[in-house]
Amino acid sequence: MNLNPNPNPTTTPTSRCSLFSSVAAAALLSSSALLAESPSASLSSLAKSFTAAAAKPADPTLVSVGADLTSKLKSLDSVLGASDAVKSQLTGTLQSLLGGKDSEALATVCKIAQVTTLTPEQKGIAKETANLAAAFVVQRNFAALEGASGDVATVVSSLRKGELTTAAPAIQRIAKNASLTAPQKQLIGSVADQYAPGLRKAKDSLKKGLDGIQGLPGLGK
């Protein structure tokens, strides 16, 4: 299991937001073996591992958001009743976050709020859970991004409050940051797909337009 989403943690700006110490990583691997033997304890065990790992960074905001996310995941689990299929997405979210697969985690948790069989109460908690997961992912991966601290703070604060319209412009500005690495570009694109729809499509359309211009006679080189 890859415990670090950064291929080059010694040089990329996200290394300072790394979630895991070697001790936490060892604990995670140990708990994973136990989970394979006891699927019914998966969410509880994963939440415990996530809480322990999220307490390791020096970033107090990340610790705080991680605690809120764990609490909200437990709340959602308690109101889901016998919805085993949806509950499996909760464990999938935590597994992805623990494995450093933030884009997968975000996609999984956002799907829960779209389940048509959820009650209004369940859907409301699911949306809050998705917002907290997005806030956690943004703080973990972009808090150290050069020139983006204000926008990151805005996104995280807004998502924690459920103020999505406030978060969207800041997400767009982060996506345009010139210091983004390739993995960061992909991740902020995933966040934008959920909270700033149309941003990736607009960028793709612009790129196609520029490519078309470059292909005109006399402008290709």
N, C-alpha and C positions, 0 to 999 in steps of 0.2 A: 504494500500500500504506500503510495507516495504521500508523505506527510508534509511536503513543502511544495506549493504550487510554483515556486520560483526556480527555474533551472539554474540560475546563477545567483544564489542568495548573498554572495559577498559583494556584488556590485550593483544590483538593482535596488531602487529606492524602497521597494516593498519589504526588504529584508528586516527592517526595523519593526515591522508589524507582524513578524513571524509568531505564530500561535504556540508552537510546541517547543518544549525543552526535550532533551534526550530521555529524561525520566518520564515525562508525559507520553512520549512516543512509545516507550516500553510498556507503560500501563495500558495504552490503547491497544497494542498488539495482544496483550494478555487478555483484555476484556473481549476482543474480537473472537478469540478461541472459545471463550465461555458462551458467547452469544450463539455460536454455531451449534452448541449443544442444547441451549435453552432459548428458543426463539421467542417464547412468551415473555421473557424478561428483557427483550431487546431494547425497547424504548427507555425503560428505567435504567438499564445498564449504560446505554449510550448517553443518556442525559447526565449521568454521574460522571462519565469520562469527559464529556464536553465541558461540564462545569469545572472540573479539575484543570483541564487544559486551558480554558478561557481565563482562569485566574492567574496564569503565569506571566502574561505580557506586562510591560511597564506602562502600557497605554490604558489609563483609567477609563476612558470612554469605551474602548473595546471590551474591557471587563464588565462595565455596566450594561452595555447592549447585550453582551453574551448572557448575562444573568437574566435580563428581561426576556430574551428569546427562549431560554430554557424554561422559564416559568410559563410563558405563553404556550409553548409546545405541550407542556404537561396539562395546561388548562384545556387546550383543544382535544387532547387525547381523552380527557375525562368526560367531555360532552359528546364525543363521537359514538359512544355506546359500542355496538357490535359491528361497526363499519370497519371490518378487517382490512378491506382493500385500501381504504383511505388511511388507516393507521399505518399500513406498510409504507406509505409515502412519508409519514412523519419520521420513521426510522431511517428511510432513505435520505431524507434531508440532513439528519444528524451525521449519518455515515459519510455523506459527501463533504460536509463541513469539516469533519474530523480528518478526512483524507485530503483536504486542500482542494477539492473539486467544487469551487464556489459557483461556477456557472451552472453545473448540474444541480447543486443544492437549491439555487434560486428558481430554476425551471421546475423542479419537483414541488417545492412548497407553493409556488404560484398556481400550480394546477389544482391544488386542493381546494382553493377558494372558488374554482370554476365548476366543481362537482355539483350537478343539478339537484341531487337528492339531499343536499344539506339543508337543515332548517335555517331560518334567518339568524338565530343565535350562533349556530355552528359556522355559518358563512362569515359572520362578523368577526369571530375570533380567528378564523382562517385568514382573513385579510390582514388582521393585525399581526398575525404570525409571519405572513409573507413580508409585510413592511419591515418588521424587526430583522428578519433574515437579510433583507436587502441592505438595511442600515449597517448590519454587522459586516457584510461583504464589502461594502464601500469603505467603511472605516479600516478594515483589515488591509485592504489592497491599495488604498489611495491616500491615507492620512499623511504619508511621507512624500507624496508627489509634489515636486517643486512648483510653487505658484498656485497650488490648488487647496490650501488649507481652509480658506474661507468657504469655498464651494463645498468641500467635503463636510465641513461642520454644518452647513445649511442643509445638505442632503440628509445627513444622519439625524439631525434634530427634527427636520420636517417629516421624515418617514416614521420616526418614533411617535410623533403626534398624529400621524395619519393625514398630514397636510400635503397631499400629492402635487397639487398645482404649484406649491412653493418649491418642491423638490425638482420638478422637471427642468426649469431653466438652468439650475446649478448642475444637473446631470449633463445637460448639453454642453455647458462650458468645460466640464471635466473631459468630456469626449473630444474636445477640440484642443486639449492641452498638448503642446509640442513635445513634452517630455515623456509621454506615454510609451511604454514598451509594447511589443506585439501582444503578449498575453493580457496586458492591461486594456488594450484597445478592444480585444475580444470580450473581456469581462464587462467593461462599461457599456459595450454594445448590448450585452444581455440585459443589463440593468435598464438601459434606455428602452429596449423593446417592451419592458413592463411598465415603465413610469414616464417615458418620454416618447410615445409611439410616433413613428414617422421620421425620427432622427436618422436611423440607419438607412431607411429608404431614400431620404433626401440626399444623404451623403453618396449613396450608390448612384443616384440619378446625376448628381454633380460630376462624379468621376466618369460616368459614361459620356456626359457632355464634353468634358475636357479631353477624353480619349478621342472623341469624334473630331474635335477641333485639331488635335495633334495629327490626326490622320489625313487632314486636308492637304492638297498639293502645296508644297513649299513650307508647310508647318510641321512636317513629320520629324524633322531633324533640327 
